[in-house]
Amino acid sequence: MEHKDYVTIKPGTAVTRKILDNLGSPDDGLKIIHVAGTNGKGSTAEFFTQILIAAGKKVGTFTSPAVYDFYDQFRIDGKPLPEDVAEKYFGQASKAAEGLGATDFEIQTAGIILAFYKEGCEWAVIECGMGGLNDATNAINKKQLVVITSISLEHTQYLGNTIEEICAQKAGIIKNCPAVINDFQPSDAARKYLKNTGGIFAGRVTYAYGENLKEFQKVFWYCDREYELSDSGTLPQVCDAATAIEGAKILGIPERAIREGIKNARLKGRVEKFCAFGREYILDGAHNPEAFAPLCAYLSGVPREKVTVIFGCLNDKDVDGNLSALAPVAANVIAVECDSPRKVPLDQIDSACKKYFKNVTAAQSVTHALNSAFTQTVVVCGSFTLLKEAKQWIDKRQ
């Protein structure tokens, strides 16, 4: 079945709750970890997933948006549900939603929770789609743990114009369960607000050679224990791992499984590196200025003139803020449109790029942009909606 980007956004949990009730309340049969935040949700969900798998638990994971394939969002034990299996449960949720005026996201949220329950999962890791308090995923019951990751300004037309208002939305998922909060908060206002939620802050991590936003290492220390990532990460990424470690301890997961899960976690579409034609291609779905920190840290080690960025953005994102973050680490930009009803038109992307870069061109597609990018390093970023086409292009040439 063809699935496109979510067009209708309808805040509120009542419809999803009614669908779940009509399906027999499958969420009551699951142990749920609920994740909200601006940045780091996907990586934190992946860390929790791998920790639970290492502990011998059967776990369902629901994250959004899609990266390379629509069904990658819906996983059991780390593997995407086959299309026919996923659509069977979405169909049942659609029938249960008749007459309710449900959005696609509400139906899919209820449907995947039904799938996790019916397919025998004990645990479910559920990422909020947008915000928290009024997100469809907040209709779920039986939460074992709530996780709040790093918070910045985003979706201001829905969540509020201040950090405090956005924090209130994110923290709105905390109900009748313990909460763990990522210690890496770019804003003092966010830290101050979150301290009053009753959540436990994951303590600061320590690299073997000190803390540095631009320092990439695989090994880090947390609570006097050494942990290893699958690939080198910067401080924000390591803090995501520490948040999962702290949360797993709250849940009573054995240390052996925590250590193994952290090492096994791999995240698609975040500073993900490929080689073809002797060039390095990097795919990164970062779409707000703070989320670009790991990518910019990596690119800081590459001569600026040897980096080409292929950039597109959705219309609810901070286009200028994103481009400003990229300007110090790249000399060349190719503007493209996202494959989404919420895209920023190509002429507007092109115009915005020219405010921050001298060497700017425009392309009709990601494929055309990749065909014309000849620098040592080529980066596709600004929206997850760009990455599928880029990955297909790379796969044909490896």
HUZIVEN-V28074 format. One record per pair of residues at least 12 apart in sequence whose ideal C-beta (glycine too) atoms are under 10 Angstrom apart, sorted by the first residue. I is the first residue (numbers start at 1). J is the second residue. Records with the same first field share a line. If there is no record, write none. Layout:
BEGIN
I = J ; J
END
This chain:
BEGIN
1 = 70 ; 83 ; 84 ; 86 ; 87 ; 90 ; 91
2 = 70
3 = 66 ; 69 ; 70 ; 71 ; 73 ; 83 ; 86 ; 87 ; 90 ; 104 ; 108
4 = 70 ; 104 ; 339 ; 340 ; 341 ; 385
5 = 65 ; 66 ; 104 ; 314 ; 338 ; 339 ; 340 ; 341 ; 342 ; 343 ; 383 ; 384 ; 385
6 = 64 ; 65 ; 103 ; 104 ; 105 ; 108 ; 129 ; 130 ; 340 ; 341 ; 342
7 = 103 ; 104 ; 105 ; 340 ; 341 ; 342
8 = 101 ; 102 ; 103 ; 104 ; 105 ; 106 ; 341
9 = 103 ; 105 ; 129 ; 130 ; 136 ; 155 ; 157 ; 158 ; 316 ; 342
10 = 101 ; 102 ; 103 ; 105 ; 106 ; 134 ; 136
11 = 130 ; 131 ; 133 ; 134 ; 135 ; 136 ; 158 ; 159 ; 169
12 = 103 ; 106 ; 133 ; 134 ; 135 ; 136 ; 138 ; 139
13 = 106 ; 109 ; 133 ; 134 ; 135 ; 136 ; 137 ; 138 ; 139 ; 140 ; 172
14 = 100 ; 106 ; 134 ; 136 ; 139
15 = 97 ; 100 ; 101 ; 102 ; 103 ; 106 ; 107 ; 109 ; 110 ; 136 ; 139
16 = 93 ; 97 ; 100 ; 102 ; 103 ; 105 ; 106 ; 107 ; 108 ; 109 ; 110 ; 113 ; 135 ; 136 ; 137 ; 138 ; 139 ; 140
17 = 106 ; 110 ; 136 ; 138 ; 139 ; 140 ; 141
18 = 96 ; 97 ; 99 ; 100 ; 102 ; 106 ; 110 ; 139
19 = 92 ; 93 ; 94 ; 95 ; 96 ; 97 ; 98 ; 100 ; 102 ; 106 ; 107 ; 109 ; 110 ; 111 ; 113 ; 114 ; 136 ; 139
20 = 93 ; 96 ; 106 ; 109 ; 110 ; 111 ; 113 ; 114 ; 139 ; 140 ; 141
21 = 96 ; 110 ; 139
22 = 92 ; 93 ; 95 ; 96 ; 97 ; 98 ; 100 ; 110
23 = 89 ; 92 ; 93 ; 95 ; 96 ; 97 ; 110 ; 111 ; 113 ; 114 ; 117 ; 118
24 = 96 ; 114 ; 117 ; 118
25 = 113 ; 114 ; 117 ; 140 ; 141 ; 142
26 = 89 ; 93 ; 110 ; 111 ; 112 ; 113 ; 114 ; 115 ; 116 ; 117 ; 118 ; 121 ; 124 ; 140
27 = 109 ; 110 ; 113 ; 114 ; 116 ; 117 ; 124 ; 126 ; 137 ; 139 ; 140 ; 141 ; 142 ; 143
28 = 117 ; 140 ; 141 ; 142
29 = 113 ; 114 ; 116 ; 117 ; 118 ; 120 ; 121 ; 122 ; 124 ; 142
30 = 59 ; 60 ; 113 ; 116 ; 117 ; 121 ; 122 ; 123 ; 124 ; 126 ; 140 ; 141 ; 142 ; 143 ; 144
31 = 52 ; 57 ; 59 ; 121 ; 122 ; 123 ; 124 ; 125 ; 142 ; 143 ; 144 ; 145 ; 251
32 = 60 ; 113 ; 116 ; 123 ; 124 ; 125 ; 126 ; 137 ; 140 ; 141 ; 142 ; 143 ; 144 ; 145 ; 146 ; 177
33 = 45 ; 48 ; 49 ; 51 ; 52 ; 59 ; 61 ; 123 ; 124 ; 125 ; 126 ; 127 ; 143 ; 144 ; 145 ; 146 ; 147 ; 177 ; 180 ; 244 ; 247 ; 248 ; 251
34 = 124 ; 125 ; 126 ; 127 ; 128 ; 132 ; 135 ; 137 ; 138 ; 140 ; 143 ; 144 ; 145 ; 146 ; 147 ; 148 ; 173 ; 174 ; 175 ; 177 ; 179
35 = 48 ; 61 ; 62 ; 63 ; 125 ; 126 ; 127 ; 128 ; 132 ; 137 ; 145 ; 146 ; 147 ; 148 ; 149 ; 170 ; 173 ; 243 ; 244 ; 247
36 = 126 ; 127 ; 128 ; 129 ; 130 ; 131 ; 132 ; 133 ; 135 ; 137 ; 138 ; 146 ; 147 ; 148 ; 149 ; 151 ; 169 ; 170 ; 171 ; 172 ; 173 ; 174 ; 179
37 = 127 ; 128 ; 132 ; 147 ; 148 ; 149 ; 150 ; 151 ; 152 ; 154 ; 166 ; 167 ; 170 ; 173 ; 181 ; 182 ; 185 ; 190 ; 240 ; 243
38 = 131 ; 148 ; 149 ; 150 ; 151 ; 152 ; 153 ; 154 ; 155 ; 159 ; 163 ; 166 ; 167 ; 170 ; 185 ; 186 ; 187 ; 190 ; 288 ; 290 ; 291
39 = 149 ; 150 ; 151 ; 152 ; 154 ; 182 ; 184 ; 186 ; 236 ; 237 ; 240 ; 270 ; 286 ; 287 ; 288 ; 289 ; 290 ; 291 ; 292 ; 293 ; 294
40 = 147 ; 148 ; 149 ; 150 ; 151 ; 182 ; 184 ; 236 ; 237 ; 239 ; 240 ; 241 ; 243 ; 244 ; 267 ; 270 ; 290 ; 291
41 = 63 ; 64 ; 127 ; 128 ; 147 ; 148 ; 149 ; 150 ; 182 ; 240
42 = 61 ; 63 ; 64 ; 65 ; 67 ; 127 ; 149 ; 240 ; 267 ; 268 ; 269 ; 270 ; 285 ; 384
43 = 63 ; 149 ; 233 ; 236 ; 237 ; 238 ; 239 ; 240 ; 241 ; 243 ; 244 ; 265 ; 266 ; 267 ; 270 ; 294
44 = 63 ; 125 ; 127 ; 147 ; 148 ; 149 ; 150 ; 180 ; 182 ; 202 ; 237 ; 239 ; 240 ; 241 ; 242 ; 243 ; 244 ; 247 ; 265 ; 267
45 = 61 ; 62 ; 63 ; 75 ; 125 ; 126 ; 127 ; 147 ; 149 ; 240 ; 244 ; 265 ; 267
46 = 61 ; 63 ; 75 ; 78 ; 125 ; 230 ; 240 ; 241 ; 244 ; 261 ; 264 ; 265 ; 266 ; 267 ; 268 ; 270
47 = 125 ; 147 ; 229 ; 237 ; 240 ; 241 ; 242 ; 243 ; 244 ; 245 ; 247 ; 248 ; 258 ; 261 ; 262 ; 264 ; 265 ; 267
48 = 61 ; 123 ; 125 ; 145 ; 147 ; 243 ; 244 ; 245 ; 247 ; 248 ; 251 ; 253 ; 261 ; 265
49 = 61 ; 63 ; 75 ; 76 ; 77 ; 78 ; 123 ; 124 ; 125 ; 244 ; 261 ; 264 ; 265
50 = 77 ; 78 ; 230 ; 244 ; 257 ; 258 ; 260 ; 261 ; 262 ; 263 ; 264 ; 265 ; 266
51 = 125 ; 241 ; 244 ; 245 ; 247 ; 248 ; 251 ; 253 ; 254 ; 257 ; 258 ; 259 ; 260 ; 261 ; 262 ; 264 ; 265
52 = 77 ; 78 ; 121 ; 122 ; 123 ; 124 ; 125 ; 248 ; 251 ; 253 ; 257 ; 261
53 = 77 ; 78 ; 123 ; 257 ; 260 ; 261 ; 264 ; 265
54 = 248 ; 253 ; 254 ; 256 ; 257 ; 258 ; 259 ; 260 ; 261 ; 262 ; 263 ; 264 ; 265
55 = 123 ; 248 ; 251 ; 252 ; 253 ; 254 ; 256 ; 257 ; 258 ; 260 ; 261
56 = 122 ; 254 ; 257
57 = 77 ; 121 ; 122 ; 123 ; 253 ; 257
58 = 76 ; 77 ; 116 ; 119 ; 120 ; 121 ; 122 ; 123 ; 124
59 = 75 ; 76 ; 77 ; 78 ; 116 ; 121 ; 122 ; 123 ; 124 ; 125
60 = 74 ; 75 ; 76 ; 77 ; 81 ; 112 ; 113 ; 115 ; 116 ; 117 ; 119 ; 120 ; 121 ; 122 ; 123 ; 124 ; 125 ; 126
61 = 73 ; 74 ; 75 ; 76 ; 77 ; 78 ; 79 ; 80 ; 112 ; 116 ; 121 ; 123 ; 124 ; 125 ; 126 ; 127
62 = 74 ; 75 ; 108 ; 109 ; 111 ; 112 ; 113 ; 115 ; 116 ; 124 ; 125 ; 126 ; 127 ; 128 ; 129 ; 137
63 = 75 ; 125 ; 126 ; 127 ; 128 ; 129 ; 267 ; 268
64 = 105 ; 108 ; 109 ; 127 ; 128 ; 129 ; 130 ; 137 ; 384
65 = 129 ; 269 ; 285 ; 287 ; 314 ; 340 ; 383 ; 384 ; 385 ; 387
66 = 268 ; 269 ; 285 ; 384 ; 385 ; 387 ; 388
67 = 267 ; 268 ; 269 ; 270 ; 272 ; 283 ; 285 ; 384 ; 385 ; 387 ; 388 ; 391
68 = 80 ; 268 ; 269 ; 272 ; 283 ; 384 ; 387 ; 388 ; 389 ; 390 ; 391 ; 392 ; 395
69 = 83 ; 268 ; 388 ; 391
70 = 83 ; 86 ; 108 ; 388
71 = 83 ; 85 ; 86 ; 87
72 = 268 ; 269 ; 388
73 = 86 ; 108 ; 112 ; 127
74 = 86 ; 89 ; 90 ; 108 ; 111 ; 112 ; 115 ; 116
75 = 112 ; 116 ; 125
76 = 112 ; 115 ; 116 ; 119 ; 120 ; 121 ; 124
77 = 119 ; 121
78 = 264 ; 265 ; 266
81 = 112 ; 115 ; 116 ; 119
85 = 115 ; 118 ; 119
86 = 108 ; 111 ; 112 ; 115
87 = 111
88 = 111 ; 114 ; 115 ; 118
89 = 107 ; 108 ; 110 ; 111 ; 112 ; 113 ; 114 ; 115 ; 116 ; 117 ; 118 ; 119
90 = 104 ; 107 ; 108 ; 110 ; 111 ; 112 ; 114 ; 115
91 = 107 ; 111
92 = 107 ; 110 ; 111 ; 114 ; 115 ; 118
93 = 106 ; 107 ; 108 ; 109 ; 110 ; 111 ; 112 ; 113 ; 114 ; 115
94 = 107 ; 108 ; 110 ; 111
95 = 107
96 = 110 ; 111 ; 114
97 = 110 ; 111
102 = 136
103 = 129 ; 136
105 = 129 ; 130 ; 135 ; 136 ; 137
106 = 129 ; 136 ; 137 ; 139
107 = 136
108 = 129 ; 136
109 = 126 ; 129 ; 135 ; 136 ; 137 ; 138 ; 139 ; 140
110 = 136 ; 137 ; 139 ; 140
112 = 124 ; 126 ; 137
113 = 126 ; 137 ; 139 ; 140
123 = 144 ; 251
124 = 140 ; 142 ; 143 ; 144
125 = 145 ; 147 ; 244
126 = 138 ; 140 ; 143 ; 173
127 = 147 ; 149
128 = 149 ; 169 ; 170 ; 172 ; 173
130 = 154 ; 155 ; 158 ; 159 ; 169 ; 316
131 = 154 ; 155 ; 158 ; 159 ; 160 ; 166 ; 168 ; 169 ; 170 ; 172 ; 173
132 = 146 ; 148 ; 159 ; 166 ; 167 ; 168 ; 169 ; 170 ; 171 ; 172 ; 173 ; 174
133 = 159 ; 168 ; 169 ; 170 ; 171 ; 172 ; 173 ; 174 ; 175
134 = 158 ; 159 ; 169 ; 172
135 = 158 ; 159 ; 169 ; 170 ; 172 ; 173
137 = 173
138 = 169 ; 172 ; 173 ; 175
140 = 173 ; 175
141 = 175 ; 176
142 = 176 ; 177
143 = 173 ; 174 ; 175 ; 176 ; 177 ; 178 ; 179
144 = 177 ; 178 ; 247 ; 250 ; 251
145 = 177 ; 178 ; 179 ; 180 ; 246 ; 247 ; 248 ; 250 ; 251
146 = 170 ; 171 ; 172 ; 173 ; 174 ; 175 ; 176 ; 177 ; 178 ; 179 ; 180 ; 181 ; 197 ; 199 ; 247
147 = 173 ; 174 ; 178 ; 179 ; 180 ; 181 ; 182 ; 199 ; 202 ; 240 ; 243 ; 244 ; 246 ; 247
148 = 167 ; 170 ; 171 ; 173 ; 174 ; 179 ; 180 ; 181 ; 182 ; 185 ; 190 ; 194 ; 197 ; 199 ; 201 ; 243
149 = 170 ; 180 ; 181 ; 182 ; 184 ; 185 ; 202 ; 236 ; 239 ; 240 ; 243
150 = 181 ; 182 ; 183 ; 184 ; 185 ; 186 ; 187 ; 190 ; 236 ; 239 ; 240 ; 243 ; 290 ; 291 ; 293
151 = 163 ; 166 ; 167 ; 169 ; 170 ; 171 ; 181 ; 182 ; 185 ; 186 ; 187 ; 189 ; 190 ; 191 ; 193 ; 194 ; 290
152 = 166 ; 185 ; 186 ; 187 ; 190 ; 288 ; 289 ; 290 ; 291 ; 318 ; 321
153 = 165 ; 166 ; 186 ; 187 ; 190 ; 288 ; 289 ; 290 ; 318 ; 321
154 = 166 ; 169 ; 170 ; 287 ; 288 ; 290 ; 291 ; 316 ; 317 ; 318
155 = 169 ; 288 ; 316 ; 317
156 = 316 ; 318
157 = 316
158 = 316
162 = 189 ; 193
163 = 185 ; 186 ; 187 ; 188 ; 189 ; 190 ; 191 ; 192 ; 193
164 = 187 ; 189 ; 190 ; 192 ; 193
165 = 193
166 = 187 ; 189 ; 190 ; 193
167 = 185 ; 187 ; 189 ; 190 ; 191 ; 192 ; 193 ; 194 ; 196 ; 197
168 = 193 ; 197
170 = 190 ; 193 ; 194 ; 197
171 = 190 ; 193 ; 194 ; 196 ; 197 ; 198 ; 199
172 = 197
174 = 194 ; 197 ; 198 ; 199
177 = 250
178 = 198 ; 199 ; 200 ; 247 ; 250 ; 251
179 = 194 ; 197 ; 198 ; 199 ; 200 ; 201 ; 247 ; 250
180 = 199 ; 200 ; 201 ; 202 ; 242 ; 243 ; 244 ; 245 ; 246 ; 247 ; 248 ; 249 ; 250 ; 251
181 = 194 ; 195 ; 197 ; 198 ; 199 ; 200 ; 201 ; 202 ; 243 ; 246 ; 247
182 = 194 ; 199 ; 201 ; 202 ; 236 ; 239 ; 240 ; 242 ; 243 ; 244 ; 246
183 = 201 ; 202 ; 203 ; 204 ; 205 ; 239 ; 242 ; 243 ; 246
184 = 201 ; 202 ; 204 ; 205 ; 213 ; 235 ; 236 ; 237 ; 238 ; 239 ; 240 ; 242 ; 243 ; 290 ; 293
185 = 201 ; 239 ; 290
186 = 236 ; 289 ; 290 ; 293
187 = 290
200 = 243 ; 246 ; 247 ; 249 ; 250
201 = 242 ; 243 ; 246
202 = 222 ; 223 ; 239 ; 240 ; 241 ; 242 ; 243 ; 244 ; 245 ; 246 ; 247 ; 249
203 = 222 ; 223 ; 239 ; 242 ; 243 ; 245 ; 246
204 = 221 ; 222 ; 223 ; 235 ; 238 ; 239 ; 242
205 = 220 ; 221 ; 222 ; 223 ; 227 ; 235 ; 237 ; 238 ; 239 ; 240 ; 241 ; 242 ; 243 ; 245
206 = 220 ; 221 ; 222 ; 223 ; 224 ; 226 ; 238 ; 242
207 = 219 ; 220 ; 221 ; 234 ; 235 ; 238
208 = 220 ; 221 ; 226
211 = 235 ; 238 ; 239
212 = 234 ; 235 ; 297
213 = 234 ; 235 ; 236 ; 293 ; 294 ; 296 ; 297 ; 300
214 = 234 ; 235 ; 293 ; 294 ; 296 ; 297 ; 298 ; 300 ; 301
215 = 232 ; 233 ; 234 ; 235 ; 238 ; 297
216 = 229 ; 231 ; 232 ; 233 ; 234 ; 235 ; 237 ; 238 ; 271 ; 294 ; 297 ; 298 ; 301
217 = 229 ; 232 ; 233 ; 234 ; 235 ; 238
218 = 230 ; 231 ; 232 ; 233 ; 238 ; 263
219 = 232 ; 238
220 = 233 ; 235 ; 237 ; 238 ; 239 ; 241 ; 242 ; 262
221 = 238 ; 242
222 = 238 ; 239 ; 241 ; 242 ; 243 ; 245 ; 246 ; 258 ; 262
223 = 242 ; 245 ; 246 ; 249
225 = 245 ; 255 ; 258 ; 259
226 = 259
227 = 241 ; 242 ; 245 ; 258 ; 259 ; 261 ; 262 ; 263
228 = 241 ; 259 ; 260 ; 262 ; 263
229 = 241 ; 262 ; 263 ; 264 ; 265 ; 266
230 = 262 ; 263 ; 264 ; 265 ; 266 ; 267
231 = 265 ; 266 ; 267 ; 271 ; 272 ; 273
232 = 271 ; 298
233 = 267 ; 270 ; 271 ; 294 ; 297 ; 298
234 = 271 ; 293 ; 294 ; 295 ; 296 ; 297 ; 298
235 = 293 ; 294 ; 297
236 = 290 ; 291 ; 293 ; 294 ; 297
237 = 267 ; 270 ; 271 ; 293 ; 294 ; 297
238 = 262
240 = 265 ; 267
241 = 258 ; 261 ; 262 ; 263 ; 265
242 = 262
244 = 258 ; 261 ; 262 ; 265
245 = 258 ; 259 ; 261 ; 262
246 = 258
248 = 261 ; 262
267 = 285
268 = 283 ; 285 ; 384 ; 387 ; 391
269 = 283 ; 284 ; 285 ; 286 ; 380 ; 381 ; 384 ; 386 ; 387 ; 388 ; 390 ; 391
270 = 282 ; 283 ; 284 ; 285 ; 286 ; 291 ; 294 ; 295 ; 381 ; 384 ; 387
271 = 283 ; 284 ; 285 ; 286 ; 292 ; 294 ; 295 ; 296 ; 297 ; 298 ; 299 ; 379 ; 381
272 = 284 ; 285 ; 380 ; 387 ; 390 ; 391
273 = 298 ; 377 ; 379
274 = 378 ; 390 ; 391 ; 394 ; 395 ; 397 ; 398
275 = 394 ; 397 ; 398
276 = 370 ; 378 ; 393 ; 394 ; 395 ; 396 ; 397 ; 398
277 = 374 ; 378 ; 394 ; 397 ; 398
278 = 376
279 = 306 ; 308 ; 373 ; 374 ; 375 ; 376 ; 377 ; 378 ; 397
280 = 298 ; 302 ; 306 ; 307 ; 375 ; 376 ; 377 ; 378 ; 379
281 = 310 ; 370 ; 373 ; 377 ; 378 ; 379 ; 380 ; 390 ; 391 ; 393 ; 394 ; 397 ; 398
282 = 295 ; 298 ; 299 ; 302 ; 307 ; 309 ; 377 ; 378 ; 379 ; 380 ; 381 ; 390
283 = 295 ; 310 ; 378 ; 379 ; 380 ; 381 ; 384 ; 386 ; 387 ; 388 ; 390 ; 391 ; 394
284 = 296 ; 298 ; 299 ; 309 ; 379 ; 380 ; 381 ; 382 ; 383 ; 384 ; 386 ; 387
285 = 380 ; 381 ; 382 ; 383 ; 384 ; 385 ; 386 ; 387
286 = 322 ; 325 ; 326 ; 381 ; 382 ; 383 ; 384
287 = 312 ; 313 ; 314 ; 316 ; 317 ; 318 ; 319 ; 322 ; 338 ; 381 ; 382 ; 383 ; 384 ; 385 ; 386
288 = 317 ; 318 ; 321 ; 322 ; 325
289 = 317 ; 318 ; 320 ; 321 ; 322 ; 323 ; 324 ; 325 ; 326
290 = 318 ; 321 ; 325
291 = 322 ; 325 ; 381
292 = 321 ; 322 ; 323 ; 324 ; 325 ; 326 ; 329 ; 381 ; 382
293 = 325
295 = 309 ; 325 ; 326 ; 329 ; 330 ; 379 ; 381
296 = 325 ; 326 ; 327 ; 328 ; 329 ; 330
297 = 329
298 = 329 ; 377 ; 379
299 = 326 ; 328 ; 329 ; 330 ; 377 ; 379
300 = 328 ; 329
301 = 329 ; 377
302 = 329 ; 330 ; 375 ; 376 ; 377 ; 379
303 = 329 ; 331 ; 375 ; 376 ; 377
304 = 327 ; 328 ; 329 ; 330 ; 331 ; 332
305 = 330 ; 331 ; 332 ; 359 ; 375 ; 376
306 = 330 ; 331 ; 332 ; 375 ; 376 ; 377 ; 378
307 = 326 ; 329 ; 330 ; 331 ; 332 ; 333 ; 373 ; 375 ; 376 ; 377 ; 378 ; 379
308 = 330 ; 331 ; 332 ; 333 ; 334 ; 359 ; 361 ; 369 ; 370 ; 372 ; 373 ; 374 ; 375 ; 376 ; 377 ; 378 ; 379 ; 380
309 = 323 ; 326 ; 327 ; 329 ; 330 ; 331 ; 332 ; 333 ; 334 ; 335 ; 353 ; 357 ; 360 ; 369 ; 373 ; 375 ; 377 ; 378 ; 379 ; 380 ; 381 ; 382
310 = 332 ; 333 ; 334 ; 335 ; 336 ; 363 ; 366 ; 368 ; 369 ; 370 ; 372 ; 373 ; 378 ; 379 ; 380 ; 381 ; 382 ; 386 ; 390
311 = 323 ; 326 ; 330 ; 333 ; 334 ; 335 ; 336 ; 338 ; 349 ; 350 ; 352 ; 353 ; 357 ; 360 ; 369 ; 379 ; 380 ; 381 ; 382 ; 383 ; 386
312 = 334 ; 335 ; 336 ; 337 ; 338 ; 339 ; 340 ; 343 ; 344 ; 346 ; 349 ; 363 ; 366 ; 369 ; 380 ; 381 ; 382 ; 383 ; 385 ; 386
313 = 335 ; 336 ; 337 ; 338 ; 340 ; 342 ; 343 ; 344 ; 348 ; 349 ; 352 ; 381 ; 382 ; 383 ; 385 ; 386
314 = 338 ; 340 ; 341 ; 342 ; 343 ; 344 ; 382 ; 383 ; 384 ; 385
315 = 338 ; 340 ; 341 ; 342 ; 343 ; 344 ; 345 ; 348
316 = 342 ; 344
317 = 338 ; 342 ; 344 ; 382 ; 383
319 = 344 ; 348 ; 349 ; 351 ; 352 ; 353 ; 355 ; 382
320 = 352 ; 355 ; 356
322 = 352 ; 356 ; 381 ; 382 ; 383
323 = 335 ; 349 ; 352 ; 353 ; 354 ; 355 ; 356 ; 357 ; 382
324 = 355 ; 356
325 = 356
326 = 353 ; 356 ; 357 ; 379 ; 381 ; 382
327 = 353 ; 355 ; 356 ; 357
328 = 356
329 = 377 ; 379
330 = 356 ; 357 ; 359 ; 375 ; 377 ; 378 ; 379 ; 381
331 = 357 ; 358 ; 359 ; 375
332 = 357 ; 358 ; 359 ; 360 ; 361 ; 373 ; 374 ; 375 ; 378 ; 379
333 = 349 ; 350 ; 352 ; 353 ; 354 ; 356 ; 357 ; 358 ; 359 ; 360 ; 361 ; 362 ; 369 ; 379
334 = 349 ; 350 ; 353 ; 359 ; 360 ; 361 ; 362 ; 363 ; 366 ; 368 ; 369 ; 370 ; 372 ; 373 ; 378 ; 380
335 = 347 ; 348 ; 349 ; 350 ; 351 ; 352 ; 353 ; 354 ; 357 ; 360 ; 361 ; 362 ; 363 ; 369 ; 382
336 = 349 ; 350 ; 362 ; 363 ; 364 ; 365 ; 366 ; 367 ; 368 ; 369 ; 370 ; 380 ; 382 ; 383 ; 386 ; 389 ; 390
337 = 349 ; 350 ; 362 ; 363 ; 364 ; 365 ; 366 ; 383 ; 385 ; 386
338 = 366 ; 382 ; 383 ; 384 ; 385 ; 386
339 = 365 ; 366 ; 383 ; 385 ; 386 ; 388 ; 389
340 = 383 ; 384 ; 385 ; 386
342 = 383 ; 385
343 = 383 ; 385
344 = 382 ; 383
346 = 362 ; 363 ; 364 ; 365
347 = 362
349 = 362 ; 382
350 = 362 ; 363
361 = 373
365 = 386 ; 389 ; 393
366 = 380 ; 385 ; 386 ; 387 ; 388 ; 389 ; 390 ; 391 ; 392 ; 393
367 = 389 ; 390 ; 392 ; 393
369 = 386 ; 389 ; 390 ; 393
370 = 389 ; 390 ; 393 ; 394 ; 397
371 = 393
378 = 390 ; 394
380 = 393 ; 394
END
